[in-house]
Every structure is written in C-alpha cells, then in structure tokens.
Amino acid sequence: MQSEFIRQSSVCHGCRRCFNYCPAFPTLFKLTDSKGVKALTLNDLYDVASECFHCNMCYVNCPFTPPNELNMDFPHLLEWGWLLLRREKGIPLKERLYEMLDMVNLARPIAPAMVNFLESPDAPKLKVAPKSFKSTFKRVKVDNPVGKVVLFPTCLVDNFFVELGNDLVDVYSRLGIQVELGDFVCCGAPMLDAGDADSLKRNAEKNYSKILKYINEGYDVVSPIPTCTLMLTKEYQYVLDKEPVKVYDAMEYLMKLKKEGKIKWTTRFL
C-alpha cells in the first residue's frame, strides 16, 4: 500500500488538478513539497486519508484513470488506507455508535437523546422519527404496472425522513409503478466513514445477495438517497471484488421509464 501510495502521489504531485477539491490534496501536496514523493510513509497516507470524505470527485476529474496506462484511482487508495489505519489503531467509541444505524429501531425511545449527545452543540439537530418507515410502509396495489421496483429505503429514510419514503411510494404508485419494500440492512457508508472494514463487508454481502435476488425475480431496485446509491452501485464492487449491480436513483428510474415511453407527467400530474 505504501508503494502504491508513492506511485499515485507522484502523478498527483505533477498534476494538481484536484488541488481545491477537498483538504486531502493540500495535505498531500504539503507533504510532497516538503519531503519529496519517494519519502512518503504509511503515516502520511493516514494523514491524507483522514481528510477524504469519499465523494469520488477526484476520480471523475482525473485524466489518468483507467483505461489510461497510469491506472489512477486515488479515492479508493485513500479508502483502503483509512480502513487499514482503523484496523491498526482501533475505532473510537463515538464513531462506533455512529455506524449502528441498523440498531436505531431497537433503541428508538432513547435514540433522539443519543443523536443529540453525539452531535456538536452548534450542529443542526437531526430528529429521529417516532416510527420507522419500514413499520409504517403501506403497500399500494397497482394494476398492470409499467414497472416493478423494490425500494432500498436507506437508514436516513427509515429512521429520520420517513415522509420522503411515503412521498416516493405515493408518486410511483400514481405513475403506475408497483413498489415493494426490500429486506435490506444499512448500505455501509457509515461503516466506511468509521473505518470498520468487517461490518462494511458483512453488510455489503447481505445487500448484494438480496439485490441480485430481487433483480432475478424481475424487479428493479431503487434508492432515494444518492450516497446509498453510490455505495450499492460503485463501492460494493471494490469491497466484495464482484461485478457491480444496478441500483437506480429514485429520479433516475423515473427518467428511464419516461425515455422508454412508459410514463409521462406534467407539473400538475398530482
């Protein structure tokens, strides 16, 4: 990992196209300018990785990603560095609690107090929904549906923004799309942020097999939260070393059906 960090950093050092994307790159260039690329260590990798928030914009912007012979993938190098760091140094208790979103339903009565305790005093307060989306989901039967989807509700919708899930079901149903509720666990983004490689892989394996199952049964899988969609469609192939699976963003799926001529709407269709 250290040698690959040196190799990719030498390319970044000479390019600097992403210098203003996030704090990771100023940190990297400060190191390469002061000590030279060949002197970079794993501790330097950890310092740079701690500044990355996994947006992948540097990958999108990089002119040297595959099929370029330089084979650059700096954001995933930082992800592996971060996971290695946390495996060696341990995960702080606060961040352990942050990743336990699958447990919110079991601790719902005390969850609001826990969330407020974990947040900084000046941070916006995230309100925990009194009931989960999964427990209040009402299946709407659609005759002759133009599409059949299984909803990946995400932890955010299930625990915090239940109304978003209800609105999605309402809109899809009115457009003739049959919505079923999928049996999933957290996508793993909180585990990646915390650096918990074992929990990340465990959740990825569960969700990956369920997604394949639903697709084989003739359903499309839809997620209403872009971060979760990114995890499911992009990150799982790296976490599991398997072929990527297709999960649609909620609006992406509507545009797909519209382009296929299966649905149409106006601004007043509701």
Secondary structure, 3 states (H helix, E strand, C coil): CHHHHHHHHHHHHHHCCCCCCCCHHHHHHHHHHHHCHHHCCHHHHHHHHCCCCCCCHHHHHCCCCCCCCCCCCHHHHHHHHHHHHHHHHCCCHHHHHHCCHHHCCCCCCCHHHHHHHHCCCCCCCCCCCCCCHHHHCCCCCCCCCCEEEEECCHHHHHHCCHHHHHHHHHHHHHCCEEEEECCCCCCCHHHHHHCCHHHHHHHHHHHHHHHHHHHHCCCEEEECCHHHHHHHHHHHHHHHCCCCCCCEEHHHHHHHHHHCCCCCCCCCCC
